[in-house]
Amino acid sequence: MNHLFFLLTLAAYVGSFAAYIGYLVSGRDWSGRLGSLLLAGGLIAHYFALLVRARGLHTVPYHDLSGSMSLFGWLLALTYLSLEMFHRQRSVGAFVLPFVLAFFAVSQIAPADRLAAPPATGVIFAFHVTLSILAYAAFGLSCVLSVIYLAEQRLLHKHRVGDVVWRLPSLDLLDRMSQSSVLLGLISIGIGTALGFVWVDRLTGAVWHYDPKYVVTLLVLVAYAFYLRLARNPTWRGARASQLCIFNFAIVIFSFTVVNLFFSHAHRYF
Amino acid sequence: MEIVLVGLNHRSAPVEVREKVSFTNDQARQAAEELRSRGILSETLVLSTCNRSEVYGVPPESSRETAAALSNYLSNFHSVQLELLSPSLYHHYDRHAVRHLFRVASGLDSMMLGESEILGQVREAYRVAYDQGATGPVLNRLFQGALEVGKRVRTETELGTRPMSAASAGVKLAERIFGKLQERTALVLGAGMISEQVVAQLRDREIVRLFVMNRSLDRAEHLAHEYSGKVIPWDDWESALILPDVIVSSVSSEEPVLKRAVLEKAMASRGNRPLFVMDLGMPRNVEPAAAGLYNFYLYNIDDLTQIVQQNRSARESEVPRAETIVDEHVGKFLTWQASVELIGIVEALRHKLKAERAAFIRERAERIPGLTVAQREQVESLIDELLEKMLLDPARRLQGEKDLRRKIQQVEAIRELFLPDRERP
């Protein structure tokens, strides 16, 4: 069953990517709509693939690299589709789908633990993990949007106004999309972290247990709050804010990889 | 039920001829009325723009004669010698007339390929003729089809999306940076013709504030008044450069009007808010070194012209897609037209056959002794049934078929066979 959902998800994401590329290159509306439709189909199939896995674990998949990356890919796609619908802008899809596909494909190759219930389960814990990964996905999306911003700005500065530039969102819209995404990430990581403390308190009777992950998460929160503040300041708005957004995501990557794997005891894959 | 078109356009006639045969709305109404009252056309529509004057119609009789009559009419209406007019006139019939109109509505026949104004002009011409009652079922269907084609070509292809003038390219570039321009402010330096073109486009996009600076205060006030803007004195540079998001400059000056040092200071004063400058002056009004400033986008007339040229090529590459849409709708229209014609032919055939049958039975029945009235009615009924089955049913079945235009020629052959003296329906 899982294999079927894997194939369906892969086909839908690949089709969606191709349709988004078609939209970006040709500007045909139907191609963009097809991209969105296939992405929605991929999200549904991917959800069922995650569900099968979650049933085996009795919690959201987080305790191995495979499950964690798959969940990240799903939430990235979900965040993007929500943002696309909110801002009515499809031309970014061609840049986001490769990341969704990469995370989904790598999650299938990454080593997976046997499907056995991990030590930490429960609704609060599930929300803690899901919201944290959602925040990482939203920050990832804002990073992609910032890269597009810088590239488009460079093309406009250099007067290289080709086909793609006419179809990309305006710089102003890219800026607003990036800020929306960061806002979603901040809310998610705020609530997710708070739920984490509640869960730890219920489990051990004490809120605070030192974990380097706490420090890095706080740093991520501050860095993105700082970005949101600066992105609304005329002096920083635009290229400088985009560069800061990309830098902030480097901290997220650091937290997601180095901190999780080598320093944190309780946060291996989220 | 044929369609005839007589007209001239930017390709067939120079402006000196075109301007002599253009129609105002009132003249279009008058011409439509006269053409119908004189029996030249039963349905009429006059389409007149700065690049074309065309008369579309459905003639009551052969369209070849109608075309000649229309040419004469145009010559008389505008008091232009027919010898002068004739070389510029084109005549199209049926399929070619339909295709011509659909291409016109799509912007494929426009001087500026893919321009969007023509669809509005076709809509207006149709509205005028429709309100007057000059159109009938054929032209109504034809022009509704044309509006549909025009809309499809604009939504499904990129024929009309790229800017094709320096002014519109500049405004579109501003939208690449700021998105919608409704909340933005523009400053116009120099109140020349080209600035006015840009300002008109900015106003179309509902730019919220417009400031005008010009050496001649009168001209600045005139432009500001026309586009609901405000005048800033020519020497008030410091405050002028803090306000706008977009600057349109077309000042006639040997030296750059905006030097890097001034702009650098202005950018700092405005907190480095993005500034888009269209330098349309020749020589250039903005010092090129300013292009490197943070959040400063500078495009001169050559940059904009180059974009227009790129866009022209891009539009040309969209032509095959637009032509495919046009062909599809031409096919649809001709199928509809043929099905309507078929109904007429079948009805005419029925009347003819019934009349023949009545005369035939009258003649033959007299030779059959003892044939009662009831028996005679029975024979009549049998013959009617036979005729329906053998001729009329198959002809009617053609109505819903594809490629009816070709097939209807077979029915026309039947008509020619049975109704040789009858006029076309």
Interface residues (C-beta under 8 A of the other chain):
Chain A: G27 R28 D29 E152 L156 H157 H159 V161 G162 D163 V165 W166 L168 P169 S170 L171 D172 L173 N233 P234 T235 R237 G238 A239
Chain B: T155 E156 E158 T161 R162 K172 L173 E175 R176 I177 F178 G179 R270 G271 N272 R273 P274 A291 Y294 N295 Y297 Y299 D303 Q306 I307 Q310 A314
